[in-house]
């Protein structure tokens, strides 16, 4: 469980910092490389990527929405089928970011397993 928390923290902190200076899609190679380096199981990698990026996007989008009293989120939510609910747009944003991060982390784990599979003690 210690390495899951480490991977989650790495994805969360580095994802937030990199997105301050680079485009949003920097989370994809970031999650891919970090998950391939940490060599977790597929489920743990997906969960770490989903929670790390999703929580980062939730906090950043919520903070930006609070700074302008939710005006922009409300107007964009009116364009989408969200009934003008700005908080729902922030939640959908976090879920989409989490899915991108989780799938990239899962792909990184699968790529590292394909290149250098783990050897088990029972394999002869």
C-alpha positions as CSV (number, residue, x, y, z in Angstrom):
1,X,0.0,0.0,0.0
2,X,3.0,2.3,0.6
3,X,3.9,2.3,-3.1
4,X,0.3,3.0,-4.1
5,X,0.3,6.1,-1.9
6,X,3.7,7.1,-3.4
7,X,2.5,6.8,-7.0
8,X,-0.7,8.7,-6.1
9,X,1.2,11.5,-4.5
10,X,3.7,11.7,-7.4
11,X,0.9,11.9,-10.0
12,X,-1.1,14.4,-8.0
13,X,1.8,16.8,-7.3
14,X,3.6,16.6,-10.6
15,X,0.4,16.7,-12.5
16,X,-0.7,19.9,-10.9
17,X,2.7,21.5,-11.2
18,X,3.2,20.6,-14.9
19,X,-0.2,21.8,-15.9
20,X,0.6,25.2,-14.6
21,X,3.1,25.6,-17.4
22,X,2.2,23.0,-20.1
23,X,-1.0,22.0,-21.9
24,X,-3.6,19.8,-20.2
25,X,-2.5,16.6,-22.1
26,X,0.8,16.5,-20.3
27,X,-1.0,14.3,-17.8
28,X,-1.0,11.4,-20.3
29,X,2.8,10.9,-20.7
30,X,3.3,11.8,-17.0
31,X,0.9,9.1,-15.8
32,X,2.2,6.6,-18.3
33,X,5.9,7.1,-17.3
34,X,5.3,7.2,-13.6
35,X,3.1,4.0,-13.6
36,X,5.6,2.2,-15.8
37,X,8.4,3.2,-13.4
38,X,6.5,2.2,-10.2
39,X,5.4,-1.2,-11.6
40,X,2.1,-1.5,-9.7
41,X,-0.7,-3.9,-10.6
42,X,-3.1,-2.7,-13.2
43,X,-5.9,-1.8,-10.8
44,X,-3.7,0.1,-8.5
45,X,-2.1,2.0,-11.3
46,X,-5.5,3.0,-12.8
47,X,-6.8,4.0,-9.3
48,X,-3.7,6.1,-8.6
49,X,-3.9,7.9,-12.0
50,X,-7.7,8.4,-11.7
51,X,-7.5,9.7,-8.1
52,X,-4.4,11.8,-8.6
53,X,-5.5,13.6,-11.8
54,X,-9.1,13.7,-10.9
55,X,-8.5,15.2,-7.5
56,X,-6.0,17.7,-9.0
57,X,-8.5,18.8,-11.6
58,X,-11.4,18.9,-9.1
59,X,-9.4,21.3,-6.8
60,X,-8.1,23.4,-9.7
61,X,-11.5,23.7,-11.5
62,X,-13.3,24.3,-8.2
63,X,-10.9,27.0,-7.2
64,X,-11.1,28.7,-10.5
65,X,-14.9,28.5,-10.4
66,X,-15.0,30.0,-6.9
67,X,-12.8,32.9,-8.0
68,X,-15.3,34.1,-10.5
69,X,-18.4,33.2,-8.5
70,X,-19.2,30.3,-10.9
71,X,-20.1,32.6,-13.8
72,X,-18.1,30.8,-16.5
73,X,-19.0,27.3,-15.2
74,X,-22.6,28.3,-15.2
75,X,-22.5,29.6,-18.7
76,X,-20.7,26.6,-20.1
77,X,-23.0,24.2,-18.2
78,X,-25.9,26.0,-20.0
79,X,-24.4,25.0,-23.3
80,X,-24.0,21.4,-22.2
81,X,-26.9,19.2,-21.0
82,X,-26.1,20.0,-17.4
83,X,-29.0,22.3,-16.6
84,X,-26.8,25.3,-15.9
85,X,-25.3,23.6,-12.8
86,X,-21.7,24.9,-12.6
87,X,-20.7,22.5,-9.8
88,X,-21.8,19.6,-12.0
89,X,-19.5,20.8,-14.8
90,X,-16.6,20.9,-12.3
91,X,-17.4,17.3,-11.3
92,X,-17.7,16.1,-14.9
93,X,-14.3,17.8,-15.6
94,X,-12.7,15.9,-12.7
95,X,-14.1,12.6,-13.9
96,X,-12.9,13.1,-17.5
97,X,-9.4,14.1,-16.2
98,X,-9.4,11.1,-13.9
99,X,-10.3,8.7,-16.7
100,X,-7.5,10.1,-18.9
101,X,-5.0,9.8,-16.0
102,X,-6.2,6.4,-15.0
103,X,-6.1,4.9,-18.5
104,X,-2.7,6.4,-19.2
105,X,-1.4,4.9,-15.9
106,X,-2.9,1.5,-16.8
107,X,-1.3,1.7,-20.3
108,X,2.1,2.5,-18.7
109,X,1.8,-0.5,-16.3
110,X,0.8,-2.8,-19.2
111,X,3.7,-1.5,-21.3
112,X,6.2,-2.1,-18.6
113,X,4.8,-5.6,-18.0
114,X,5.1,-6.3,-21.7
115,X,8.7,-5.2,-22.0
116,X,10.0,-6.7,-18.8
117,X,7.5,-9.2,-17.3
118,X,7.9,-10.1,-13.7
119,X,9.3,-13.5,-13.0
120,X,7.6,-15.5,-10.3
121,X,9.3,-18.0,-8.0
122,X,7.0,-20.8,-9.1
123,X,7.8,-20.5,-12.8
124,X,10.1,-23.2,-13.9
